[in-house]
Amino acid sequence: MNGLQEGINLDNQSIKMKSKLTVKEFRNKLKANTKIGSPRFKIPLGVLALFVYNPKYFYGSFSDSSFELTSNSNFSPPLYMLKGSYKSNGNELDINYSVEPIGKLRIAWIKYFPIIAFIMFNCIFYFQTDVPTFVYVLFNGAIILMSLFARWDMEWKKKKLERKFNDLFEIENPYKI
């Protein structure tokens, strides 16, 4: 990768970065901030999460040279996972990771369901005889707002997961050139 592309994650490409931590410090931070489990099968507790204290930010698994982490959210299911490896390089730590969607079907559902709902509601309203205009405006406006919010929320969760990982493990800012 050249200097401009290093640190930019395009379509799940792997990012190679350096951390100021040693391997031992990195593993200790992983242990302290990760609830062990399979990140692909993280099930949120919903309303019951109000009664569960969960101090760890990440949920996933790790070994002596690799990790799979996602956010440890009790309210909403995680959409993305950090998957990567790490190794010592002198007094620095080389970390190679990518941000991947956990379920491609889940991401596709969030992206394309509003379009299907938009078409479906407009077809239903078209074939109804006396539907006021404000109902069209109300439903179409709500669907468009939900679509925009869902896409914004997906990107925000992805960036938040990557930012928290970079901050916690003292990874040099990947977006500085």
LINJOZI-V874589 format. One record per residue. N is the residue number from 0. RES is the residue in one letter. PSI is psi as a letter, one per 40 degrees, with the letter a starting at -180 (999 if undefined). OMEGA is omega as a letter, one per 20 degrees, with the letter a starting at -180 (* if undefined). D_FIRST is the distance of its C-alpha to the first C-alpha in Angstrom with 2 decimals. Layout:
BEGIN
N,RES,PSI,OMEGA,D_FIRST + N,RES,PSI,OMEGA,D_FIRST
END
This chain:
BEGIN
0,M,i,r,0.00 + 1,N,i,a,3.73 + 2,G,d,a,6.66 + 3,L,d,a,7.97 + 4,Q,e,a,5.95 + 5,E,h,r,5.80 + 6,G,e,r,9.23 + 7,I,h,a,10.05 + 8,N,h,r,11.54 + 9,L,h,r,12.16 + 10,D,f,r,14.70 + 11,N,f,r,14.42 + 12,Q,i,a,10.79 + 13,S,i,r,10.28 + 14,I,h,r,9.34 + 15,K,h,a,9.09 + 16,M,i,r,11.56 + 17,K,i,r,14.45 + 18,S,i,r,18.09 + 19,K,e,a,21.13 + 20,L,i,r,23.17 + 21,T,i,r,24.24 + 22,V,d,a,24.19 + 23,K,d,r,27.86 + 24,E,d,r,27.51 + 25,F,d,r,24.71 + 26,R,d,r,27.00 + 27,N,d,r,29.98 + 28,K,d,r,28.34 + 29,L,d,r,27.35 + 30,K,d,a,31.01 + 31,A,d,a,32.44 + 32,N,e,a,30.52 + 33,T,h,r,30.28 + 34,K,h,a,33.14 + 35,I,h,r,32.88 + 36,G,i,r,32.91 + 37,S,h,a,31.00 + 38,P,d,r,28.73 + 39,R,d,a,29.32 + 40,F,f,r,33.05 + 41,K,h,a,33.34 + 42,I,h,r,36.50 + 43,P,i,a,37.40 + 44,L,e,r,41.00 + 45,G,b,a,41.64 + 46,V,d,r,44.86 + 47,L,e,a,45.56 + 48,A,e,r,42.52 + 49,L,d,a,44.77 + 50,F,e,a,46.54 + 51,V,h,r,43.57 + 52,Y,h,a,41.99 + 53,N,g,a,38.31 + 54,P,e,a,36.77 + 55,K,h,a,33.44 + 56,Y,d,a,30.47 + 57,F,i,r,28.49 + 58,Y,h,r,29.85 + 59,G,a,a,28.40 + 60,S,i,r,28.09 + 61,F,i,r,26.23 + 62,S,a,a,26.61 + 63,D,e,a,25.90 + 64,S,e,a,22.22 + 65,S,i,r,21.41 + 66,F,i,r,22.47 + 67,E,h,a,23.27 + 68,L,i,r,24.41 + 69,T,i,r,25.80 + 70,S,i,a,27.97 + 71,N,g,a,31.53 + 72,S,h,r,33.42 + 73,N,e,a,37.07 + 74,F,d,a,37.63 + 75,S,i,a,34.96 + 76,P,i,r,32.94 + 77,P,i,a,29.24 + 78,L,d,a,26.98 + 79,Y,i,a,23.58 + 80,M,h,r,22.52 + 81,L,h,a,19.85 + 82,K,h,a,19.00 + 83,G,a,a,17.10 + 84,S,i,r,17.58 + 85,Y,i,r,17.93 + 86,K,i,a,18.85 + 87,S,i,r,20.18 + 88,N,g,a,18.55 + 89,G,b,r,21.50 + 90,N,e,r,22.59 + 91,E,i,r,19.41 + 92,L,h,r,18.32 + 93,D,h,r,14.89 + 94,I,h,a,14.74 + 95,N,h,a,12.65 + 96,Y,i,r,14.13 + 97,S,i,r,14.43 + 98,V,h,a,17.28 + 99,E,i,r,19.36 + 100,P,i,r,22.72 + 101,I,d,r,25.61 + 102,G,h,a,27.70 + 103,K,d,r,26.64 + 104,L,d,r,30.35 + 105,R,d,r,30.73 + 106,I,d,r,27.94 + 107,A,d,r,29.44 + 108,W,d,a,32.88 + 109,I,d,a,31.95 + 110,K,d,a,30.33 + 111,Y,e,r,32.99 + 112,F,d,r,36.23 + 113,P,d,r,37.06 + 114,I,d,r,36.96 + 115,I,d,r,39.31 + 116,A,d,r,41.53 + 117,F,d,a,41.66 + 118,I,d,a,42.88 + 119,M,d,a,45.24 + 120,F,d,r,46.91 + 121,N,d,r,47.35 + 122,C,d,r,48.94 + 123,I,d,a,51.27 + 124,F,d,a,52.26 + 125,Y,d,a,52.76 + 126,F,e,r,55.28 + 127,Q,i,a,57.14 + 128,T,d,a,60.07 + 129,D,g,r,60.31 + 130,V,h,a,57.02 + 131,P,i,a,56.92 + 132,T,d,a,54.15 + 133,F,d,r,53.09 + 134,V,d,r,52.21 + 135,Y,d,a,49.75 + 136,V,d,a,48.24 + 137,L,d,a,48.23 + 138,F,d,r,46.56 + 139,N,d,r,44.02 + 140,G,d,r,43.14 + 141,A,d,r,42.79 + 142,I,d,r,40.56 + 143,I,d,r,38.28 + 144,L,d,r,38.11 + 145,M,d,r,37.41 + 146,S,d,r,34.62 + 147,L,d,r,32.96 + 148,F,d,a,33.48 + 149,A,d,r,32.09 + 150,R,d,r,28.82 + 151,W,d,a,28.55 + 152,D,d,r,29.45 + 153,M,d,a,26.80 + 154,E,d,r,23.98 + 155,W,d,r,25.67 + 156,K,d,r,25.92 + 157,K,d,a,22.25 + 158,K,d,a,21.29 + 159,K,d,r,24.13 + 160,L,d,a,23.08 + 161,E,d,r,19.55 + 162,R,d,r,21.07 + 163,K,d,r,23.80 + 164,F,d,a,21.51 + 165,N,d,a,19.45 + 166,D,d,a,22.80 + 167,L,d,a,24.69 + 168,F,e,r,22.34 + 169,E,f,r,21.57 + 170,I,h,a,17.83 + 171,E,i,a,16.60 + 172,N,h,a,16.29 + 173,P,e,a,12.88 + 174,Y,e,r,13.91 + 175,K,h,a,14.77 + 176,I,999,*,12.93
END
